[in-house]
Amino acid sequence: MKTVVIGGGAAGMMAAVTAARYGSDVTLLERNEKLGKKIYITGKGRCNVTNNCDIDVFLKNIVSNPKFMMSALHTFSPADLMGFLESGGLALKTERGNRVFPASDKASDVTKVFEKLLRKYNVEVVFNCVATSFEAENGVITGVVTNLGKYTADRFVLCSGGVSYPSTGSDGLGLKLAGALGHKIIEPKAALSALVADTPPSLAGLSLKNVRASVTENGRVLCGEFGEMLFTHRGVSGPIILTLSSKIAGRDFSKLRLSVDLKPALGEKELDARVLRDFSAVSNKCFSNSLDNLLPHSLISVILEKSGIAPDTKVHQITSAQRKGLVGLLKNLTFNLISAEDISAAVVTKGGVDVKQINPSTMRSKLLSNLYFAGEMIDVDALTGGFNLQCAFSTGFLAGKSCAQDNQ
């Protein structure tokens, strides 16, 4: 049984190793000069390989098509992946939020495990090889045409990524190939991305911890997250913003606003009492000099402007209504959302090959009997914390195993 795997990222390496372990003769085609190029930049170069949680919890962290992933995750779970990597000689550690990393903090060590296994199972790896088209007859792939010639096989696994970080090879070509074969492609959108907003340039670089950010649509709260965020020169980013971006991907941004609760631990009455205490200690100062104990310096000018209270107003002259308006602003600092950042800078791609055209038990195409899919090019995306990489490994494992064992 001969298998050709197109794409040497997380899903492709796993598919190639697994197909070879189960007895297939495997060739892995990689368009770059090395394998796992996107792995090197995940987790800020540390590679958050998975999340050490049970499958029910895992599925709740998948944003698009979690049910589709059930079979793949039960076949190759986070625990299975951790065992796989550890048996390959990679020591792991679990950090906050059950995030799993190499003990070395080196993403390259993850790729080294696969490189060793690819050699062990005699997988032929062809670098700088770009797939340009498939040849098919009567619902069967007969070959893949590349810049280095045509490769024929009994089974083919297409796992060449989405469209985020195109410099790693995920430039959408695989989606075009799948589309040319008749598969429906759900329009790719940026997921886990920074958001463009009308935030003041003066806030760029400001990091806020323990805040709650929510996205509203025509005044209705769509979703909210508690944690850390960052203001950029174009809008907002940071962990909770990335999560929100995935939950609102594809929506009409002209109707969306970002609301930040700067003091989520305090109710309005409690915060009003806190402000009143602060004011009583600086009652003869100007309003512009009264917020140092309450807010980061770069945020004060923004609050001053949005409060509508003249900066030179003496604190003891601020009315109860003005103070309550200030409290409301601290609990609901709003900005207009404009768009997600460009998809090329998104952590993952939302969209891809429609899961309705893929058998979730095998990852085999429902249109072509010997074509399988794996990884980010499938319309599945998840939140941060190792979930997306696990999805790539799980679908890669299932596709590789099915290639070698699927009797069709």
C-alpha positions in Angstrom: 0.0 0.0 0.0 1.5 3.3 -1.1 0.5 6.6 0.6 1.5 10.2 -0.4 1.1 12.8 2.3 1.0 16.4 1.1 2.2 18.9 3.8 4.8 18.4 6.5 3.3 20.3 9.4 1.9 18.8 12.6 -0.9 16.9 10.9 1.2 15.8 7.9 4.1 14.5 10.0 1.7 12.6 12.3 -0.2 11.2 9.3 3.0 10.0 7.6 4.5 8.4 10.7 1.2 6.7 11.6 0.5 5.4 8.1 4.1 4.0 8.0 3.7 2.4 11.4 0.6 0.6 10.2 2.4 -0.8 7.2 2.0 1.7 4.4 4.9 2.8 2.1 4.8 6.6 2.7 6.2 9.6 0.8 5.8 13.0 2.5 5.9 16.0 0.3 6.8 19.3 2.0 7.0 22.6 0.2 9.5 24.2 2.6 13.1 23.4 3.2 12.3 21.8 6.6 9.4 20.1 8.4 7.1 21.6 11.0 7.7 25.2 10.1 4.6 26.5 11.9 5.4 24.4 14.9 8.5 26.5 15.5 6.4 29.6 16.1 3.6 28.1 18.2 3.4 29.0 21.9 5.9 31.8 21.3 8.5 29.3 20.2 7.8 26.9 23.1 5.1 24.9 21.3 1.9 24.3 23.4 1.5 20.8 22.1 -1.9 19.9 23.7 -4.1 20.5 26.7 -4.0 17.9 29.4 -7.8 17.7 30.0 -10.5 15.1 29.4 -12.3 14.9 26.0 -15.5 16.5 27.3 -13.6 19.6 28.4 -11.6 19.6 25.2 -14.7 19.6 23.0 -16.0 22.7 24.8 -12.9 24.5 23.6 -13.6 23.7 20.0 -15.4 26.7 18.4 -16.3 25.2 15.0 -17.7 21.7 14.5 -16.7 20.1 17.8 -18.9 17.0 17.1 -16.9 16.3 14.0 -13.8 15.9 16.2 -15.2 13.4 18.6 -14.0 10.3 16.8 -10.5 11.7 16.1 -10.1 12.7 19.8 -11.3 9.4 21.1 -8.9 7.6 18.7 -6.0 9.8 19.6 -6.5 11.8 22.8 -4.4 14.4 24.5 -3.1 11.6 26.8 -2.3 9.5 23.7 -0.3 12.4 22.2 1.6 13.0 25.5 2.5 9.3 25.6 3.5 9.3 21.9 5.9 12.3 22.4 7.3 10.9 25.7 7.9 7.5 24.2 9.8 9.4 21.4 12.1 10.8 24.0 10.5 14.2 24.6 10.0 15.2 28.3 6.8 17.3 28.8 5.5 19.6 31.5 2.0 20.9 32.3 1.5 24.6 33.1 -1.4 26.9 34.0 -4.6 26.0 32.3 -3.4 22.4 31.6 -1.2 23.7 28.8 1.4 21.1 27.9 4.9 22.1 26.7 8.2 20.4 26.0 10.2 20.5 29.3 13.0 22.1 27.3 10.7 25.0 26.2 12.0 24.4 22.6 9.4 23.9 19.9 12.2 22.4 17.7 12.3 19.4 20.1 8.8 18.4 19.0 9.7 18.3 15.4 12.9 16.3 16.2 10.7 13.5 17.6 8.8 13.3 14.3 12.0 13.5 12.2 13.4 10.6 14.2 10.2 8.5 13.7 10.0 9.4 10.0 13.5 7.9 9.6 12.7 4.9 11.8 9.7 4.0 9.6 11.5 4.7 6.3 9.3 7.6 5.2 10.6 9.3 2.1 10.6 13.1 2.7 10.7 15.3 -0.4 11.5 19.0 0.4 10.8 22.1 -1.7 8.0 20.1 -3.4 4.8 22.1 -4.2 1.6 20.3 -5.2 -0.1 22.1 -8.0 -2.9 19.7 -9.0 -4.5 16.3 -8.6 -5.3 13.8 -11.3 -8.5 11.9 -10.8 -10.6 9.3 -12.6 -14.0 7.9 -11.6 -13.9 9.3 -8.1 -10.3 8.1 -7.5 -7.1 10.1 -7.2 -4.5 8.7 -9.6 -1.7 11.2 -8.9 -0.6 14.5 -7.6 1.3 16.8 -9.9 4.1 18.9 -8.3 6.9 21.2 -9.4 9.2 18.1 -9.1 7.0 15.8 -11.2 4.0 13.5 -10.6 3.6 11.2 -7.6 1.3 8.2 -7.8 -0.1 6.2 -4.8 -3.0 4.2 -3.6 -3.9 6.7 -0.9 -3.4 10.5 -0.6 -3.6 12.7 2.6 -4.0 16.4 2.0 -2.9 18.4 5.0 -1.3 21.6 3.7 -2.8 24.0 6.3 -5.1 27.0 6.1 -4.2 30.6 5.2 -2.7 32.0 8.4 1.0 32.6 8.6 1.6 32.0 4.8 5.3 32.3 5.3 5.2 28.8 6.9 3.6 27.4 3.8 0.0 27.7 4.8 -1.0 30.0 1.9 -4.3 28.4 1.0 -3.1 26.4 -2.0 -4.3 23.1 -0.4 -7.8 24.6 -0.1 -7.7 25.5 -3.8 -6.7 21.9 -4.6 -9.5 20.5 -2.5 -12.0 23.0 -4.1 -10.8 22.0 -7.6 -11.7 18.4 -6.8 -15.3 19.5 -6.0 -15.1 20.0 -2.2 -17.0 22.9 -0.7 -14.7 25.3 1.0 -16.0 27.3 3.9 -14.6 30.8 3.4 -11.5 31.2 5.5 -11.7 33.8 8.3 -9.1 34.9 10.9 -9.4 33.1 14.2 -7.4 33.8 17.4 -6.4 37.1 16.0 -5.9 40.7 17.2 -8.9 43.0 16.5 -8.8 46.4 14.8 -10.7 49.0 16.8 -10.9 52.8 17.2 -8.7 52.8 20.3 -6.7 55.9 21.0 -3.1 55.6 19.8 -1.9 56.8 23.2 -3.0 53.4 24.6 -0.7 51.3 22.3 1.5 49.1 24.5 -0.7 49.2 27.5 -1.4 45.8 29.1 -4.3 45.2 31.4 -4.7 42.3 33.7 -7.8 41.0 35.5 -10.2 42.8 33.3 -13.3 41.6 31.6 -13.8 42.3 27.9 -17.1 41.7 26.1 -18.3 42.0 22.6 -21.8 43.5 22.0 -23.9 43.5 18.9 -26.6 46.2 18.9 -26.3 46.4 22.7 -26.6 42.7 23.2 -23.7 40.8 24.8 -22.4 38.1 22.5 -19.5 36.8 24.5 -17.1 37.9 27.3 -13.8 36.8 28.7 -11.8 37.6 31.9 -8.1 37.9 32.0 -5.3 39.8 30.2 -5.5 42.1 27.1 -3.2 44.4 25.3 -3.7 47.6 23.4 -1.9 47.8 20.0 -1.3 50.6 17.5 -4.4 49.4 15.6 -6.7 48.1 18.3 -6.5 45.3 20.9 -4.8 41.9 21.3 -3.8 39.6 24.2 -5.3 36.3 25.4 -8.9 37.2 26.0 -9.1 39.2 22.8 -7.8 36.2 20.8 -10.6 34.1 22.3 -13.2 36.7 21.6 -12.0 37.0 18.0 -12.7 33.3 17.4 -16.2 33.6 18.8 -17.2 36.6 16.6 -15.4 35.5 13.4 -17.6 36.0 10.4 -19.9 38.6 12.0 -20.7 42.0 10.7 -18.2 44.2 12.5 -20.1 47.4 11.8 -22.6 46.2 14.5 -20.0 45.2 17.1 -18.5 47.1 20.0 -15.9 46.1 22.6 -16.7 46.8 26.2 -14.0 46.6 28.8 -14.8 46.4 32.5 -11.7 47.7 34.2 -12.8 46.7 37.7 -14.8 43.4 37.3 -14.2 42.4 40.9 -16.3 45.3 42.1 -20.0 46.0 41.6 -21.0 49.5 40.7 -21.9 50.3 44.3 -18.6 49.0 45.6 -16.7 50.8 42.9 -18.6 54.0 43.6 -17.6 53.7 47.3 -13.9 53.1 46.2 -13.9 56.2 44.0 -15.6 58.2 46.8 -12.8 57.2 49.2 -10.1 58.1 46.7 -11.8 61.4 46.0 -12.0 62.2 49.7 -8.2 61.9 50.0 -7.6 64.4 47.2 -10.6 66.6 47.4 -8.7 69.8 46.7 -6.9 68.5 43.6 -8.0 68.8 40.1 -9.9 65.9 38.6 -7.0 65.2 36.2 -4.8 64.5 39.2 -7.2 62.3 41.1 -7.1 58.9 39.3 -3.5 57.8 39.9 -4.4 55.1 42.4 -7.2 53.8 40.3 -5.8 53.5 36.7 -2.6 53.1 34.7 -1.2 56.4 33.7 -1.8 56.1 30.0 -5.4 55.3 30.5 -6.2 58.3 32.6 -6.3 60.8 29.7 -8.7 58.6 27.9 -11.0 58.3 30.9 -10.8 62.1 31.4 -11.9 62.7 27.9 -14.7 60.2 27.8 -16.0 61.2 31.3 -17.1 64.6 30.1 -15.8 66.1 33.4 -13.5 69.1 32.8 -10.0 68.1 33.8 -9.5 71.2 35.9 -12.6 70.6 38.0 -11.8 70.4 41.7 -12.6 66.9 43.0 -14.9 68.3 45.7 -16.9 70.0 43.0 -17.7 66.8 41.1 -21.3 65.9 41.5 -22.8 62.6 42.5 -24.2 62.2 39.0 -20.8 62.9 37.5 -19.1 60.4 39.8 -21.6 57.7 39.0 -21.1 58.4 35.3 -17.4 57.9 35.9 -18.1 54.6 37.6 -20.2 53.5 34.7 -17.3 54.4 32.3 -14.9 52.3 34.4 -17.3 49.4 34.2 -18.1 49.8 30.5 -15.2 51.4 28.5 -16.3 50.9 24.9 -14.7 51.1 21.5 -16.0 50.4 18.0 -14.7 47.2 16.5 -13.6 47.6 12.8 -12.4 44.2 11.8 -10.2 41.3 12.7 -6.5 41.8 11.8 -5.4 40.4 8.5 -5.8 36.6 8.3 -2.2 36.2 7.5 -1.4 37.2 11.1 -4.1 35.1 12.7 -3.0 32.2 14.9 -5.4 29.8 13.1 -7.8 29.7 10.2 -11.5 29.4 10.7 -13.1 27.8 7.7 -11.7 25.3 5.1 -13.0 22.0 3.7 -16.6 21.5 4.7 -16.8 18.7 7.4 -20.0 17.4 5.8 -17.8 16.1 3.0 -15.4 14.3 5.3 -16.1 11.0 7.1 -15.3 11.9 10.8 -14.4 8.2 11.6 -11.7 8.0 9.0 -11.0 11.6 7.7 -11.7 10.2 4.2 -13.3 12.4 1.6 -16.9 11.5 0.8 -16.2 12.6 -2.8 -13.0 10.7 -3.6 -12.5 7.2 -2.2 -8.7 7.4 -1.7 -8.3 11.0 -0.5 -8.0 12.0 3.2 -7.8 15.3 5.0 -6.1 16.4 8.2 -5.2 19.5 10.1 -6.0 23.1 9.8 -7.4 22.9 6.3 -10.5 21.2 7.7 -13.2 23.6 9.0 -12.4 23.1 12.7 -10.9 25.7 15.0 -10.5 25.9 18.7 -9.4 28.3 21.5 -5.9 28.9 22.7 -4.3 26.4 25.1 -3.0 23.6 22.9 -6.4 22.6 21.4 -5.7 23.5 17.8 -2.4 21.6 17.7 -4.0 18.6 19.3 -6.8 18.7 16.6 -4.0 18.6 13.9 -2.3 15.7 15.6 -5.6 13.8 16.1 -6.9 14.2 12.6 -3.4 13.4 11.3 -3.2 10.2 13.3 -6.7 9.1 12.2 -6.1 9.9 8.5 -2.7 8.0 8.6 -4.2 5.0 10.3 -7.2 4.9 8.0 -4.9 5.1 4.9 -3.1 2.0 6.0 -6.2 0.1 7.3 -9.3 1.4 5.6 -10.7 -1.4 3.4 -13.2 1.0 1.8 
